[in-house]
Amino acid sequence: MNTLAEQQAYFQQSAHRFVRYFLLQAGDWGARSRGLDAPTYLAILQEAFPNIQLVLVRTVGYLEADSLDDGLWNLWRDAVLRVFNFYDYRGLWEEMYDLLSRGIHWAQHCNDMQTVAIFLFYQARLDSQQGRSEQALAKSEESLQIFTALQEEGWKANLLHFRGMLLRRQDPQAARQSFEMALDVWERLNERGGRAATFYEIGRLEEEKGNAATAEQLYWEALTIFQELGLPREQATLLFQLGELLADTKLLETALQLYRSLMDERGYAQTLHQLGRIWHKRGNHDQARALYLEAIRIFDRLGARQSIRSVERDRLKLNEQ
């Protein structure tokens, strides 16, 4: 077993890596927004990174001494949740995954089963993004069982929704069933945003079955709700999906603008890739090539290997013509 000093050194090194990454990201965001949003980013950073840098290291000592202070545990947990929710952690996904693993262990020690379930869910999301679908499904099932036992209806609906996403390709029927169960919960909770997100996922299932008209209807319905709720990230997702379905560059360019304003590099690169595909089909090879190269550059910075391979396949087809 690692000594306390070794664990402290590990956490301190990990914390400093997070700090450097977030400070660089904040500088990049500030430059792109001409400083207009700098106060917002600065406030987030000031709140989050001291927790990562200082609290994580102190928490190890409390845990090893088996005398964890509840307030300190809550602060550590909230810091990790904030990191996961506010930042593009994909460049440091291994560190994030490890933090969640340790958090699960500590939450079990504190008998904080809600946090165990949340951290399992977040690990499942990371597993899914890294292409480990079986691990993602197993963790999501474990998380769902805990939330069901705790009668946490909102989290339960989120897990049912996520489970449907994981099952989409291997078992579309089970995926649809999971989405329908999520919709039932969203209805009981009167949660319009959740309903819209699930409409979108059911639309994707319909699109994959070849039911383009049904898919389009569901996409527009979801987009309308997201617009009414003022949710730009979700709007960007639906604009992207509609643009892809209808091969509509105007919809995709609108999605691109939203992703840029959100500083969502992954969404931005995915939209560049799709625009490249459309211009490729239309015979504008120079435009397509430029879009592919820019998408690859961004995906490479994010460490998104699967996405890079997808763009490279399209770029190879283009070069062969």
N, C-alpha and C positions, 0 to 999 in steps of 0.2 A: 504494500500500500504506500502511496506517495506520502512523504512527510508534509507537515503543515507548511514548511518553508517552500517546498517544491510547488505545492498547490498555490500558495500566495504568488510566487514568481510567475507561474503560468497565467493566473488570472490578470496579474498586472501587465504582462506582455500582451495578452489578448485585449485588455482594456485600452492600452495605448494604440494598438492597431485600429481599433474602432474609432478612437478619437481622431487619429490622423485622417482616416477615411472620411469621416463626417465633416471635418474641417475643410478638406479638399472639395468635397461635394458642395458644401455651403458656398465656398468661393466661386465655384463654377456656376451654381444657381444664381448667385448675386450678379455675376458678370452678364449672364444671359438675360436677366430681368432688369439690367441697368440699375441695379441697386434698389429698385422699387419695393421688392419683397424682402430685402435684407433684414429688417427688424423682426419679421416673422421667423425666418430661419435662425436668426441669432437667438431669439427667445427659446426656440425648441432645443437648440444646441446647448444653451446655458443650463436648461433644465435637465437634459438627458445625459450629456457626456460626463459631468462630474459624478453622477450616479454610477455610471459604468466604471469610471476610473477609480473612484474611492470606495463606493459601497460594496462592490463585488469582492474586493480584497478583504475588507473588514468582515464581510459575511462569512467567509471561510473560517475565520477564527472562531466566531460564535458557534458555527455548526460543529466544528471539530470538538469544541468544548462541551457540546451537547447542551448548550444553554442559549438557544436561539431567541433573540428578542423579537416579538411579533411585529413591532413597528419597523424594525430593520428588514425583516423578511418581506413585509409588504412593500417597502421602498425598493428592494432589490427586484421583486417580481414585477412591479410597475415599470421599473427601468427597462427590463427585458421586453415587456410588452410594448413599451413605447418605441424601442429600437425596431422591433419587428414591424410595427404598424406605420411608422413615420418615414423610414428610410429605405433606400434601395440597397438592401443587404446582400444582393446576389453576388457581388464581388467578394464577399466574405461569408458565403453561405456555410462553410464548414465551421467557422467560429460560432455563427448563429446556432447551428445544429447542436454544437457541443454545449452552448449555454442552456439550450432548452433541455438537453439530457440531464445536466446537473440540476436544473430547476425542477425537473420531474422527481429526481431523487430527493431533493430537499422538501418539495411539496408533500411527498409521501411521508417524510419524517415529521412534518407539521400536521399531517392528516388534512391537508388542504386539497381535497379531491377535485374541486372545481378547477384549480390551477393545474393539477395533473392533467385533466381533460383538455384544457386550453392548450397547454404546451404540447401534448400529443397531437392535437389538431394542427398546430403550427408546424410540427415536425413532418406530419403527413403532407402538408402543403409543400414543404421543401423537398421531400422525397419525390412528390409528383413532378416538380419542376426539374429535378435531376433525372427523370425517367425511371424512377424506381417505383413502378405502379403497385407491385405486390406489397411492398413495405408500406406505401401510402395507404392502401386499402386496409391493411391489418391495423395500423395505428388509428385510422379514422373509425373503424368498427369499435375499437377499445374505447376511444373517446366518446362515441355515440352511446355506448352502454352506460358510461358514467353519467353523462348529461341526462339520459333517460331516467336513471335511478334518482338523480338529484331533482328531477322535474324542472330542468332548465329548458323551457320550451324554445326560446330564441336560439340558443346554442344548438339544440336538437335539430331545429329546422336548417341551420347552417350546415350541420354535419350531414343531414339527409341530402341537401343540395350538393355538397361536395362529393358525397358517395356516388351520386348520380353521374357527376362529371368523370369520376374515376372509372365507372362501369360502362361509359358510353360506347367504347369500341369493343370490349370483350363480351358484353351482354347488354345490348340496347334495350331489351325488354325490362331487365332488372333496373337499368338506369331510369327508364321512364317511370317505373313504379316508385323509385326513390324520389324522383322529382315531384310526382303527384302527392306523395306523403308530405314532402316539404311544403307544397302549396296549401295543403289542408291546415298545417300549423300556421303558415303565414296568414291565412284567412282568419283563423281564430284570434290571432294577435293583431289583426288589422294592420299588418306590416306591408305597405305598398311597395317599398323598395325591394323587399325580399321576394314578393310576388313577381315583380318585373324581372329580377335576376333569374328566377326560375322559368318565366316565360321565354326568356332568351335561350336558356339551355335546352328547353323542349323544342324551341325553334331550330336549334342546331341538330337535334335528333331528326326532326322532320326534313331538314335540308339533306342530311346524309342518307335518308330513305328516298330521296328524289322528289319530295313534296315541296317544291320551291315556293309555290303560292302560299301554302300554309305557313311555311317558315317566314316568309316575308311579312305576313300579317302579324305573326307573333313578335317579330323584331320591331315593327312599327309601334305595336302596342306597348312593348317594353320601353322603347325610346321615348314615347309620349309621357309615360310615368316618370322616367328619369328627368326629363326636361321640366316637368311640373314640380319635381322635388328639388331641382337645381343641383343635380349631381353630375359634374362635368366628366369625371373619369368613366362613369357608367355610360354617359352619352357617347363618349369616344369609342367605347367598345361596340356599341350598337351601330354607330356610323361606320365603323370598320367592317362589321359583319354585313351590313346592307350594301356597302360599297363593293365588298368581295362578291356577294351574291349577284348583284346587278351589274357588276363590272363598271361601276360609276366612279370616275376619278374625282368628281366634285365632292361626293360624300367622303371619299378617302382623304382628300386634301383638307376637308373640315376636321376630320378625325386627327389628322396630322397636326393641325393648329392647336387642337385641344391637348394632345399629348405633349406638345412643346410647352404650352403654358403650364402644364402639370409637372414638367420636368421628368416625365415618364419615358426614360430612354428605351426601355424594352418595347413599350407600345409604339413609340416613334419608329423604331427600327422595323418592327413587324409591318407597320403601315408602308414604310418605304419599300419593303420587300414585295408587298402586294401590288403597290403602284408599278413597280418594276415588271411584275408579271403581266399586268394589263398592257403596258406600253410594249412589252415583248410581243404579245399576241397581235397588237396593232401594227407591228412592223417597225416601230421606232426603237431600233436596237441601241443607239447611242444613249438615249434617255434611260432605257432599261438598264444598261450596263452601269451607268453612273449611280442609279438608285441601288442596284445590287451591291456595288462596292461600298457605298456609304452605310448600308445596312450591315454588311460584314464587319466594317470598322467598329460600329457601335456594339454589335454582339460580341466581338472579340474583347472589347473592354469590359463587358459584363461577364465574360466567361461562359457565355451561352453556347456550348459546343453543338448541341443538337440543332439549334437555329442556324448556326454557321453552316453546318452540313447541308441543311435545306436550301439555303441561298446559293451555296456553291454548286449544288446540283442544277439549279436553274441557270446559273452563270455559265456552267459547262455546256448546257444545251444551247445557250445563246452563242457561245464561241464556236460551236460546231456548225452553225448555220451560215 
